Amino acid sequence: NFLPFRLFPLREPGMNWRAKPLTCQEIQAFRKSKEVMDRFIRAYKLMLGFYGINLVNEETGELVRAENWRERFENLNRFSHNNLRITRILKCLGEMGYEDYQVHLVKFFLTETLVEETLPNVKRSALDYFLFTVRNKEKRRELVHYAWQHFKPQSSFVWGPRDKLQKYR
């Protein structure tokens, strides 16, 4: 009996109604398997490459633009369905224990959308969805503050209370 699988499985249902959500036991089994986790990182690198991003440090999750970033960013800007996939990848990183990777990926997209302005059509997803997949509360606060610092106009920033953002740190 063939069961559809997902490259980045979650504990919640996705668009493919035949793919079963992960159980907590399955997640624990995956996390204990070096082979599964190695494959997971290979899949992550593959998807990053598709988006024009390179993982430069597997220990930290640090990312940089790939050589083909212009062409790949054009694809990201043109096709919004990629944003759903990126959200799924971010959630799965958290499930698999790669919370630092989440932080780096979200910061990458915040930088590209708000600072570099290379991904204008990804900005809403980065702010509305990507940011809030980050499991570490303190790191998420730092990212919200980073986004607020670079958002224009700052007075229209709605992803955190202005009084707390002004006092942050």
Residue pairs with C-beta under 8 A, 6 or more apart in sequence:
3 18
3 19
3 20
4 16
4 18
4 19
5 19
6 14
6 16
6 19
7 43
7 47
8 43
8 47
8 85
8 88
8 89
8 91
8 92
9 19
9 21
9 22
9 26
9 92
9 95
10 21
10 22
10 88
10 91
10 92
10 95
11 21
11 22
11 23
11 24
11 27
11 95
12 21
12 91
13 19
13 21
14 88
15 84
22 95
27 95
27 96
29 36
30 36
30 37
30 40
30 96
31 37
31 96
31 97
37 96
40 96
41 55
41 58
44 55
44 89
44 93
44 98
44 101
45 55
47 85
47 89
48 54
48 55
48 63
48 66
49 66
50 72
51 72
51 73
51 75
51 76
51 82
51 86
52 65
52 66
52 68
52 69
52 70
52 71
52 72
52 73
52 75
52 76
53 63
53 64
53 65
53 66
53 69
53 72
53 108
54 63
54 64
54 65
54 66
55 61
55 62
55 63
56 62
56 63
56 64
60 100
60 104
61 98
61 100
61 101
61 102
61 103
61 104
61 105
62 104
63 104
63 105
63 108
66 72
69 118
73 112
73 118
73 119
75 82
76 82
76 119
76 121
76 122
77 119
77 120
77 121
77 122
78 121
80 121
80 125
82 122
83 122
83 125
83 129
86 105
86 109
86 125
86 130
87 125
87 129
87 130
87 133
89 105
90 102
90 105
90 106
90 130
90 133
90 134
91 133
93 99
93 101
93 102
93 105
94 102
94 133
94 134
94 135
99 134
99 135
99 136
99 139
102 133
102 134
102 135
102 136
102 139
103 134
103 136
103 139
103 143
105 130
106 126
106 130
106 131
106 133
106 134
106 143
107 143
107 146
109 119
109 122
109 126
109 130
110 126
110 127
110 130
110 131
110 143
110 146
110 147
110 150
111 150
112 118
112 119
112 122
113 119
113 120
113 122
113 123
113 126
113 127
114 123
114 126
114 147
114 150
114 151
114 152
115 150
119 126
126 147
127 147
127 151
127 159
128 159
131 140
131 143
131 144
131 147
131 159
132 140
134 140
134 143
141 160
141 168
144 159
144 160
144 165
145 160
145 165
145 168
145 169
147 157
147 159
148 154
148 157
148 159
148 160
148 165
151 157
157 165
